[in-house]
Amino acid sequence: MAKKKSAGGTPATVALTAAGVAFELHEYTHDPRAASFGLEAAEALGLEPAQVFKTLMANVDGRLTVGIVPVSGQLDLKALARAAGGSKAVMAEVAAAERATGYVAGGISPIGQKRAHPTVLDESALGYDTVYVSGGRRGLDLGIAPGDLVRVTGATVAAIAR
């Protein structure tokens, strides 16, 4: 049986702590049968789905790019391509996203990835004092101020959800 990582030990929490960024940890019991990891997190944590964001990886003109959108919506690939200064975006293969980030799908955090990638945060995040993103594993979310999320990831803010 694999050891369970402590909540404070993911690359995301380590990166935030090192950057001096305030965040809250929110753990819940992940159900492997859940159809949507993001909606599962919102429900388990009693949060509005529009305030919980999923981290998606896409290839924009052949370059891996992070899109962060509410779990209540979908990533608009054309809008992501425009926001990232490209012409075409397609979803990245799961294996490529996992290799590039160091995280497992369903637990990919926009923070503390193995390599920095261009990142775009949906503008709806700015309507909240706190947004919730994956903390780096399934069953762990981070509450963080949207401005801090932008700062720590170097994100561009644009309308990329539909």
Salt bridges, closest charged atoms under 4 A:
GLU24 OE1 - HIS26 NE2 3.03
GLU27 OE1 - ARG137 NH2 2.66
ASP31 OD1 - ARG33 NE 3.12
GLU40 OE1 - HIS30 ND1 2.84
ASP148 OD1 - ARG151 NH2 2.99
